[in-house]
């Protein structure tokens, strides 16, 4: 059992290393993640009986119902009662992302975001930077941050002709998308995971994250704006665009935008009312938007006009890769969690570190080069969400209260992993999209952006500490 556990840990660490260094060896991190997750579970099954009896002894005895234990029954128990739980958790995230990504594509292909280009008509470079940053921040709080970043990067590419200036604009979009996504539970995969796992509730989470995410966004954006001239040397390219698949008039596009964005706002309320998983609400919004789309575009449904899309195919492929990556990470973290290693590590941290700020900053530091979803999933498995009733009579109740639902650790973890993941361009999915679209070098980002993001993170962390301890 010890040998297999060490092998799983070693493979997981090698997989994490390959994921973090994708920029250098050019092996797709999604392929690495899904391969790592699969191999870890194959190794787990090799020593399945030992792991099952150690971690799920009582449940396994109930499953046997008096039958003699066998290799076949152990594998059946793992497949139906252990592995399936991680498949279900991954599917909740994936189905939610599929719904929101499709909502964004439907709105985009109907020209519903063309109002953005109308708002961005200015020759003032700094004003354009702030306008794009504000729009990105607001959109990513309601859509997923990677899709928002990809869409805004495409718009930015049409509006800014100078490549050097585009690099600063693109970095600002990545920062705004990540900070805006961290502001709400539906804006980022990490915050969405925390919500689905029951670690946070939407209203409390947004209230805690508003000021820190705002500081973490505004500080680096201001510092970046100082690199830009007051006015563009040449007139930015303006594109009056009416959508790929539609000839909708203005009020129809407004209505579709209200249905799409307004529906996403309603998802937390839908979950609170029905207690159904959040992806059900997202699918409901998608189906409603889909019906409206077909009613408005009835004449075009069988037309050869419906084949062009504004989002590049490479970005749509990136979305698919991101989904595969998330599935692989869920499997890999699930395998290591079932060995009991993460639980033992959590107990060690509670005994020896006993400080949520040190733990969160450490996660943020690692997420600067390893995608934050990896660290958040590992953290949830390391520190399970506690029931407040478990704290009664516990001598360490004050510290453990940070790990109940809406405890300080979860929002702090989300903030640190988000800002930490923005320090380096490889630390977030939005950063990867920026790197692929503009061919940004790792060294350029470190020289011009990383220090600014680090300062925003530290100041946001200070704001979080002050707000939590003196304003709560």
MOTADA-V33408 format. One line per field, one symbol per residue. ss: DSSP state (H for helix, E for strand, - for the rest). phi: phi as a letter, one per 30 degrees, with the letter a starting at -180 (. if undefined). Layout:
BEGIN
ss->???
phi->???
END
This chain:
BEGIN
ss->-HHHHHHHHHHHHHHHHHHH-HHHH---HHHHHHHHHHHHHHHHHH-HHHHHHHHHHHHHHHHH------HHHHHHHHHHHHHHHHHHHHHHHHHHHHHHHHHHHHHHH----HHHHHH----EHHHHHHHHHHHHHHHH----HHHHHHHHHHHHHHH---HHHHHHHHHHHHHHHHHHHHH-----HHHHHHHH-----HHHHHHHHHHHHHHHHHHHHHHHH-----E------------------HHHHHHHHHHHHHHHHHHHHHHHHH---HHHHHHHHHHHHHHHHHHH-HHH------------HHHHHHHHHHHHHHHHHHHHHHHHHH--HHHHHHHHHHHH---HHHHHHHHHHHH----HHHHHHHHHHH---E-HHHH-----HHHHHHHE---HHHHHHHHHHHHHHHH-HHH-HHHHHHHHHH---HHHHHHHHHHHHHHHHHHHHHHHHHHHHHH-
phi->.dddddddddddddddddddceeccicedddddddddddddddedeceddddddcbedddddddhidddbedddddddddccdddddddddedddddeddddeddddddcidcddddddcdacdddddedddddddeddddccddddddddddddeddccdddddddddddddddddddddddbdccbdddddddddidbceddddddceddddddcdeddddddddcddbddbdedcbdccjdcabdddddddddddddddddddeededddcideeddddddddddddddddddcedcdccddcbcbddeeddddddddddddddddedddddddddjdddddddddddcchadddddddddddddbbedddddddddddbddcddddddiddcddddddcdeidddddddddddddddcdcdddbdddddddddchddddddddcbedddeddddddddddddddcbcd
END
